[in-house]
Amino acid sequence: MRTLLAGFRNRLADLRRETGATAAVEFALIVPIMLSVYVGCSEAASLLTADRKVQVAAGAVGDLVARSNQTLTQAQMEDFFVAATNIMTPYDPTDLVQTVTAVSVSDEGEATVLWSVRYANGDYSETVPEYPVGEDYPLPEEMIAIALGQTVIAAEAEYAHTPLLGIVFDNAVTLHRSGLFMPRFGGTINII
């Protein structure tokens, strides 16, 4: 029995000294984790970049409209939307939905829709179901306080971002950004 126990101890001592395949085993265990982290970081970076582009697109179209002097033509509005759509490059802009709404703020602080237009998938629309003309618009209290008796241009952009590989994030993520702008020349901006 002693020789059996001594032989077992010797084999254990041999195993402890054996380090030939340790690195290969450790590598095989850590590679899937490291690849998941790498792919996850890449997809998260792509999502953040797309979100930033959506924010810039909303800001660009809102700023262009706010710079107009009292009137805009439909062709000018479409040009503004197309210019903002090009900001999405290299992402596919077909999923980008842009909405611009002119909101009148009364001296009493009531915010109502003057007009609202939308551009989605190359189509320009003068009707936006969410913002019918004459209905209330949900402006933040801070903006209402600033814009009493004036007009506010509200620009929104929404984008369904599809992950690059779909390994870590496997569903489309809807990104929504908006911006509020005061007309540079004051007064109301109308689309003719």
C-alpha positions in Angstrom: 0.0 0.0 0.0 2.9 2.3 0.8 4.4 1.8 -2.6 1.1 2.6 -4.2 0.8 5.8 -2.2 4.4 6.7 -3.0 3.8 6.1 -6.7 0.7 8.3 -6.6 2.6 11.1 -4.9 5.4 10.9 -7.4 2.8 11.2 -10.3 1.3 14.2 -8.6 4.7 15.8 -8.2 5.4 15.1 -11.9 2.1 16.8 -12.9 2.9 19.8 -10.9 6.2 20.2 -12.6 4.8 19.7 -16.1 4.1 23.1 -17.7 4.3 22.3 -21.4 0.6 22.8 -22.4 -0.4 25.4 -19.7 -0.2 28.3 -22.1 -2.2 26.5 -24.8 -5.0 25.7 -22.3 -5.1 29.2 -20.9 -5.2 30.6 -24.4 -8.1 28.3 -25.4 -10.0 29.4 -22.3 -9.5 33.1 -22.7 -9.9 33.5 -26.6 -13.7 33.3 -26.6 -14.0 35.9 -23.8 -11.5 38.3 -25.5 -13.2 37.9 -28.9 -16.6 38.7 -27.3 -15.2 41.8 -25.6 -13.6 42.9 -28.9 -16.7 42.4 -31.0 -18.9 44.0 -28.3 -16.7 47.1 -28.2 -16.7 47.3 -32.0 -20.5 47.2 -32.1 -20.9 49.6 -29.2 -18.5 52.1 -31.0 -20.5 51.7 -34.1 -23.8 52.4 -32.2 -22.3 55.5 -30.6 -21.1 56.8 -33.9 -24.5 56.3 -35.5 -26.1 58.0 -32.5 -23.8 61.0 -32.9 -24.6 61.2 -36.6 -28.4 61.1 -35.8 -27.8 64.0 -33.4 -25.9 66.0 -35.9 -28.5 65.4 -38.6 -31.3 66.6 -36.4 -29.3 69.7 -35.4 -28.2 70.5 -39.0 -31.8 70.5 -40.5 -33.1 72.4 -37.5 -30.4 75.0 -37.7 -30.9 75.5 -41.5 -34.6 76.0 -41.0 -34.0 78.5 -38.1 -31.6 80.5 -40.3 -34.4 81.1 -42.9 -35.8 84.6 -43.1 -39.6 84.3 -42.7 -40.3 81.9 -45.7 -39.1 78.6 -47.1 -40.1 76.8 -50.2 -40.8 73.1 -50.3 -37.8 72.7 -52.5 -35.5 74.4 -49.9 -36.9 72.1 -47.2 -36.2 69.0 -49.3 -32.7 70.3 -49.9 -32.2 70.7 -46.2 -33.4 67.2 -45.5 -31.2 65.7 -48.2 -28.2 67.6 -46.8 -28.9 66.3 -43.3 -29.4 62.8 -44.7 -25.9 62.8 -46.2 -24.5 63.3 -42.7 -25.4 59.6 -42.1 -22.7 58.4 -44.5 -21.4 55.6 -44.3 -24.5 54.3 -42.6 -27.6 53.4 -44.7 -29.8 56.6 -44.7 -33.0 54.8 -45.8 -33.9 54.2 -42.1 -33.5 57.9 -41.2 -36.8 59.7 -40.5 -36.5 63.5 -40.1 -39.3 65.8 -38.8 -39.3 69.5 -38.5 -42.1 71.3 -36.7 -42.7 75.0 -36.2 -44.3 75.7 -32.8 -45.9 78.9 -31.8 -45.6 79.8 -28.1 -48.3 82.2 -26.9 -47.7 85.0 -24.3 -49.6 82.7 -21.9 -47.2 79.8 -22.6 -49.3 77.6 -24.8 -47.3 75.7 -27.4 -49.2 74.9 -30.6 -48.1 73.4 -33.9 -48.0 75.9 -36.8 -46.8 73.3 -39.4 -44.9 70.1 -39.5 -43.1 68.3 -42.3 -41.3 64.9 -42.5 -38.7 63.3 -44.8 -38.3 59.6 -44.8 -36.8 57.2 -47.4 -36.6 60.0 -50.0 -40.3 61.0 -49.5 -41.3 64.5 -48.4 -44.6 64.8 -46.5 -46.4 67.9 -45.4 -48.5 65.9 -42.9 -47.2 64.4 -39.7 -49.8 62.4 -37.8 -48.1 63.0 -34.4 -48.2 66.8 -34.8 -51.4 68.0 -36.4 -51.7 71.7 -37.1 -53.2 73.6 -34.2 -52.7 70.9 -31.6 -50.5 71.2 -28.5 -46.8 70.5 -28.8 -44.8 69.1 -25.8 -42.2 71.8 -25.4 -40.1 71.7 -22.2 -41.0 74.3 -19.6 -37.6 75.9 -19.9 -38.1 76.4 -23.7 -41.6 77.9 -23.2 -40.1 80.4 -20.7 -37.5 81.5 -23.2 -39.9 81.6 -26.2 -43.0 83.4 -24.9 -44.7 85.1 -27.8 -42.3 83.6 -30.3 -41.8 80.6 -32.6 -39.6 77.6 -31.9 -38.3 75.2 -34.6 -38.3 71.6 -33.3 -36.2 69.2 -35.3 -36.2 65.4 -34.8 -34.3 62.5 -36.3 -34.9 58.9 -35.7 -32.8 56.0 -37.0 -33.0 52.2 -36.7 -29.4 51.2 -36.3 -28.7 47.6 -37.4 -25.6 46.1 -35.6 -22.6 45.3 -37.8 -22.3 41.6 -37.0 -25.3 40.9 -34.8 -23.3 38.8 -32.3 -23.5 41.0 -29.2 -26.4 43.2 -30.2 -28.7 41.2 -32.4 -31.7 43.5 -32.8 -32.0 46.9 -34.4 -31.6 49.8 -31.9 -33.8 52.8 -32.5 -31.9 56.1 -32.0 -33.9 59.3 -31.5 -32.5 62.8 -31.2 -34.1 66.2 -31.3 -33.2 69.9 -31.1 -35.0 73.1 -30.5 -34.1 76.3 -32.3 -35.2 79.9 -32.3 -35.6 81.6 -35.7 -32.5 83.8 -36.2 -34.5 86.7 -37.7 -37.4 86.4 -35.3 -41.0 86.1 -36.3 -42.6 83.1 -37.9 -41.1 80.9 -40.6 -43.6 79.7 -43.2 -43.3 77.1 -45.9 -44.7 78.3 -49.2 
